[in-house]
Amino acid sequence: MKKMTAMVMALVMAAGMTACGNVNETSSNVGAKIENTAEVQTTDEQTEETQNSEGAEMSGIDGGWIIPDEIDMDKNPEARAAIEKTFVKMMDAEYEPVALLGKQVVAGTNYCILCKVTSLYNHTRQNYAVVYVYEDLEGKAEITDTMDITLGNTENGYAETGAENIEGGWSISDEIALDKHPEASAALEKARETLVGAEYEPVALLGTQAVAGTNYCLLCKVTAVWVEQPTYVLVYVYEDLEGNAEITYTTDFTLGDADEEYSETGEEKMEMPNPWVEYSTAEEAGREAGLAFNVPEKLGEKSIYLIQAFDGLAEVRYGTEDNEISYRKGREVDDISGDHNDYNENSAMEIDDMTIYLRGNDGKVFGAVWNDDEYSYSYYAANGVSMETAQADITALINENK
């Protein structure tokens, strides 16, 4: 059932409730997937604790968050510089900042940044995330919270649009600027003619889906007479083959809304969602990753304690968490190690006509990468090993894959 009528009714109800001094608490939390709501969230209510607490707050203080007129990252170099100071390759995915959604001046600055997320091992797997960055007065920056955005995803599975949503059918826009997508703006303009009480200003096209017509996912800034400051809404628009368009789903979020545990920036770091799945055998992990994955039962005296995988990548870890060696195999011909540390010593060795690139410090090998033109491999020793041990381990791993 389409959500058009429900959304219009919700807008009317929100206006009436605000006139009576009530606010519906329907916004989703940062750090979890956004939930479907049809109402525009206000941030008029503050707790005494929020008003009096010191430091950088992520709790959406009324008037505290500023939505920029220009959200393009090139127009906001200070926000780009802040996120570039953080570790933007996390959990085997790359986070590309594409838009500054808002900022808040506190004891330093909070930034709310929309990022395009790309798997490092399956470059066709892309998504979005809202990333909160706190930069203190000394210029140190860290990621404090995140919120995943999966196009077409709702609490019931997929957004109900004008035709069946096919999982994986959404295409992420290479460029999100609306001036590059006049057809999306035109579709929204047709669809919102029946809406009253709020103004939807499209600021970015996040993705499209070709069905019997086209589904658009647009990021819109929403202003209404009862909302003191703008907020954001993801608006799904379906345009059929005859050019008729309608809004089929909306979902909104409030800048700075965060889980209680992570409400203060600069205090707690939010862990990124873990895409790995554990398996009991290397063969099972290989099937999940879509590749043959064979490993020796031991490397030296170290036994396997963890086997895991996700699409395009499999990993086995030997030893213990305090003294582990990990081995990965991936479908992409790339550095799949996940090790982004800087090393002072770099060298190479030849094993079975393959060049193994080594990196380490103080005479110890901490990592190695190689490929065979079809797959990539990596070796990582958490505490470092001798050159002789690294050579023996890597030789055993290569022999197992012949």
C-alpha positions, -999 to +999 in steps of 0.1 A: +000+000+000+014+034-009+024+058+018+013+090+001-020+094+021-003+085+053+024+111+048+000+139+041-021+130+071+011+129+093+021+164+082-014+177+091-013+159+124+022+172+132+010+208+126-019+203+149+001+187+177+027+214+176+000+240+180-009+222+213+027+222+224+034+185+218+063+169+199+063+134+186+095+116+194+099+096+162+135+103+151+159+074+145+192+071+165+226+077+150+245+044+152+215+024+140+198+021+106+173+049+100+137+040+106+107+050+085+089+081+098+065+104+080+067+133+105+092+161+105+112+159+138+117+190+158+143+195+185+125+220+208+127+197+238+160+197+258+168+180+291+185+199+319+214+175+316+218+183+279+217+221+285+242+220+313+267+194+302+302+205+291+321+195+260+309+185+226+273+173+226+256+151+199+221+155+213+206+179+188+205+211+209+179+235+196+196+259+173+230+242+179+232+225+146+237+245+114+227+232+080+250+248+054+236+265+023+261+245+002+265+209+012+292+200-014+324+190+004+345+212-019+325+241-005+334+230+031+371+224+032+373+225+070+349+196+072+368+177+046+401+183+065+385+171+097+373+137+083+406+132+064+423+133+098+403+103+109+407+067+098+384+067+068+392+031+058+375+010+084+363-026+086+375-032+051+355-004+035+364+030+022+343+060+033+343+089+007+328+121+021+303+136-004+283+161+015+283+182+048+249+178+062+255+200+093+279+213+119+277+223+155+302+246+173+309+233+208+343+230+226+355+224+191+332+214+162+309+185+154+304+177+117+277+155+103+290+142+070+273+120+043+298+094+030+297+070+001+308+035+014+326+011-009+338-024-001+375-027-006+370-062-019+339-058-041+339-024-056+304-028-070+291-030-034+283+005-024+261+022+001+259+054+022+266+062+059+261+094+079+294+099+098+298+122+128+333+137+133+344+157+164+374+180+160+387+195+192+402+230+197+437+216+191+427+202+157+425+165+167+396+147+150+378+114+156+347+096+144+322+095+172+291+079+157+277+066+124+244+057+108+240+034+079+217+042+050+207+013+028+188+025-003+153+011-004+156-004+030+129+000+056+118-017+088+096-040+066+124-049+041+123-025+011+106+008+004+072+003-012+076+020-045+057+020-078+070-014-088+087-043-071+120-034-055+148-058-065+174-063-039+207-050-053+188-032-080+197+003-067+225+022-085+245+046-064+250+080-081+285+089-092+276+125-086+250+134-061+245+171-071+210+178-084+221+199-113+235+167-128+201+150-125+173+173-137+151+143-144+151+134-106+143+170-096+115+171-122+100+138-108+100+152-073+084+184-085+055+165-101+051+143-070+050+170-044+022+190-060-003+174-037+017+180-005+009+209+018+024+224+049+061+216+042+087+225+016+109+197+003+141+212-011+161+184-029+198+187-023+212+154-036+203+123-056+216+093-037+205+066-061+181+053-088+164+020-095+151+010-129+118-009-126+086-004-147+096+032-147+122+046-122+126+049-085+145+078-072+160+083-037+165+120-030+180+137+001+157+167+008+160+195+033+126+200+048+112+232+063+077+238+077+059+265+095+060+246+127+097+236+125+122+262+138+151+248+119+153+225+088+158+188+090+166+161+064+143+135+048+151+107+024+122+109-002+115+080-025+098+090-057+084+066-083+079+078-119+061+055-142+067+050-179+040+077-187+057+103-167+034+102-137+052+106-104+043+101-067+061+100-034+060+065-021+081+065+011+099+089+034+123+085+062+139+113+083+166+118+108+175+147+131+211+161+132+229+151+163+204+125+175+226+098+191+224+068+213+228+077+249+260+057+252+276+079+225+260+112+233+292+130+241+317+133+214+354+130+222+346+105+249+334+073+232+343+059+198+316+043+178+326+009+163+318+004+127+293-024+118+312-057+114+305-074+080+324-106+089+307-139+095+325-167+114+327-203+100+339-236+114+359-245+083+380-227+057+359-244+030+327-229+043+344-195+045+355-198+009+320-206-003+307-174+014+336-154-002+331-170-036+366-185-039+386-216-031+401-212+003+426-238+015+449-232+045+473-253+066+461-264+100+491-248+116+516-221+109+547-231+129+533-238+164+503-217+159+469-233+154+437-218+139+415-199+163+392-179+139+379-184+104+357-157+089+345-143+056+322-120+037+315-114+000+348-115-019+371-121+011+381-149+034+404-149+064+419-173+089+438-163+121+464-184+139+476-182+175+457-160+199+442-125+199+474-113+218+498-129+193+480-137+161+489-142+125+462-136+099+460-147+063+435-134+038+425-142+002+403-119-018+389-117-053+401-081-059+437-076-072+445-051-045+459-047-010+434-066+010+454-067+043+434-040+061+467-029+076+471+008+072+500+013+096+532+031+084+563+010+083+599+021+080+612-010+062+600-023+029+615-052+009+605-080-014+612-117-019+604-143-046+585-175-038+574-198-066+577-170-092+555-147-071+568-114-057+560-110-020+561-074-008+571-072+029+568-044+054+581-041+089+601-023+116+633-029+134+641-061+115+607-077+121+582-085+094+546-073+102+529-077+069+531-090+034+510-088+002+510-106-031+488-116-060+486-140-089+467-118-113+434-134-102+434-132-065+451-111-038+467-124-006+479-109+026+499-120+057+499-101+089+518-108+121+505-086+150+537-087+170+561-091+141+582-121+131+616-128+118+623-128+080+629-166+082+595-172+100+577-149+075+592-168+046+583-202+060+547-192+068+541-176+034+556-206+016+532-229+035+503-207+026+512-206-011+518-243-012+483-249+002+468-229-027+486-247-055 
